[in-house]
Amino acid sequence: MNRQLRVLLVDGSAARRSALRNVVDDLPATVVGEAGYGVRAIRVAEETRPDVVLVSLAGPRDRALRTLL
């Protein structure tokens, strides 16, 4: 049985999340959620239980790193 990876996209920019979604759509993966940084990203991760979380570092790195920590 081939199970697709469940992916959560995290970035403060909707445009960058859209670009990441386009990349993921070409993979054997499913986007299960999207969020900006911080509490919202953590909440979405808890709700969707993704296999992989893609956190963009294209924006303010301190916000991305705080979300991860």
DRENKEVO-502607 format. One record per residue (C-alpha): residue number from 0; residue in one letter; x, y, z. Coordinates in Angstrom, 3 decimals, padded with zeros to 6 digits, m for minus. Example, Ala and Ser with C-alpha at 12.3 -4.5 7.8 and 13.67 -1.06 7.14 Angstrom:
<sites>
SITE, nudren, torti, x, y, z
SITE, 0, A, 012.300, m004.500, 007.800 $
SITE, 1, S, 013.670, m001.060, 007.140 $
</sites>
This chain:
<sites>
SITE, nudren, torti, x, y, z
SITE, 0, M, 000.000, 000.000, 000.000 $
SITE, 1, N, 001.445, 003.384, m001.027 $
SITE, 2, R, 000.446, 006.099, 001.398 $
SITE, 3, Q, 000.986, 009.713, 000.431 $
SITE, 4, L, 002.924, 011.957, 002.785 $
SITE, 5, R, 000.756, 014.452, 004.647 $
SITE, 6, V, 002.353, 017.906, 004.439 $
SITE, 7, L, 001.755, 021.125, 006.372 $
SITE, 8, L, 002.959, 024.355, 004.725 $
SITE, 9, V, 004.124, 027.143, 007.040 $
SITE, 10, D, 005.016, 030.599, 005.778 $
SITE, 11, G, 003.844, 034.103, 006.563 $
SITE, 12, S, 003.269, 034.801, 002.864 $
SITE, 13, A, 000.252, 033.316, 001.097 $
SITE, 14, A, 002.125, 033.655, m002.204 $
SITE, 15, R, 005.036, 031.550, m000.959 $
SITE, 16, R, 002.647, 028.964, 000.508 $
SITE, 17, S, 000.974, 028.774, m002.900 $
SITE, 18, A, 004.345, 028.223, m004.578 $
SITE, 19, L, 005.186, 025.479, m002.078 $
SITE, 20, R, 001.780, 023.887, m002.702 $
SITE, 21, N, 002.543, 023.772, m006.442 $
SITE, 22, V, 005.754, 021.876, m005.700 $
SITE, 23, V, 004.066, 019.451, m003.306 $
SITE, 24, D, 001.233, 018.824, m005.770 $
SITE, 25, D, 003.792, 017.293, m008.144 $
SITE, 26, L, 004.949, 014.824, m005.468 $
SITE, 27, P, 003.327, 011.746, m003.959 $
SITE, 28, A, 002.088, 013.964, m001.128 $
SITE, 29, T, m001.029, 015.753, 000.044 $
SITE, 30, V, m001.146, 019.227, 001.610 $
SITE, 31, V, m003.245, 018.818, 004.757 $
SITE, 32, G, m002.965, 022.403, 005.950 $
SITE, 33, E, m001.413, 025.821, 005.610 $
SITE, 34, A, m000.550, 028.436, 008.191 $
SITE, 35, G, 001.515, 031.493, 008.868 $
SITE, 36, Y, 004.012, 031.327, 011.700 $
SITE, 37, G, 003.506, 030.955, 015.413 $
SITE, 38, V, 000.527, 029.718, 017.366 $
SITE, 39, R, m001.611, 029.221, 014.264 $
SITE, 40, A, 001.002, 026.910, 012.700 $
SITE, 41, I, 001.216, 024.868, 015.890 $
SITE, 42, R, m002.577, 024.630, 016.119 $
SITE, 43, V, m002.881, 023.456, 012.502 $
SITE, 44, A, m000.124, 020.875, 013.084 $
SITE, 45, E, m001.972, 019.538, 016.127 $
SITE, 46, E, m005.237, 019.350, 014.177 $
SITE, 47, T, m003.875, 017.771, 010.989 $
SITE, 48, R, m001.024, 015.599, 012.359 $
SITE, 49, P, 001.181, 015.950, 009.238 $
SITE, 50, D, 004.077, 013.646, 008.418 $
SITE, 51, V, 006.156, 016.602, 007.196 $
SITE, 52, V, 006.099, 020.315, 008.013 $
SITE, 53, L, 007.650, 022.596, 005.393 $
SITE, 54, V, 008.671, 025.862, 007.053 $
SITE, 55, S, 009.866, 028.515, 004.651 $
SITE, 56, L, 012.880, 030.513, 005.719 $
SITE, 57, A, 012.362, 033.054, 002.926 $
SITE, 58, G, 010.714, 035.505, 005.311 $
SITE, 59, P, 011.825, 036.667, 008.743 $
SITE, 60, R, 013.976, 033.803, 010.016 $
SITE, 61, D, 013.428, 034.685, 013.663 $
SITE, 62, R, 009.664, 034.061, 013.312 $
SITE, 63, A, 010.232, 030.716, 011.578 $
SITE, 64, L, 012.765, 029.601, 014.166 $
SITE, 65, R, 010.543, 030.635, 017.086 $
SITE, 66, T, 007.723, 028.551, 015.597 $
SITE, 67, L, 010.001, 025.523, 015.381 $
SITE, 68, L, 011.270, 025.904, 018.921 $
</sites>
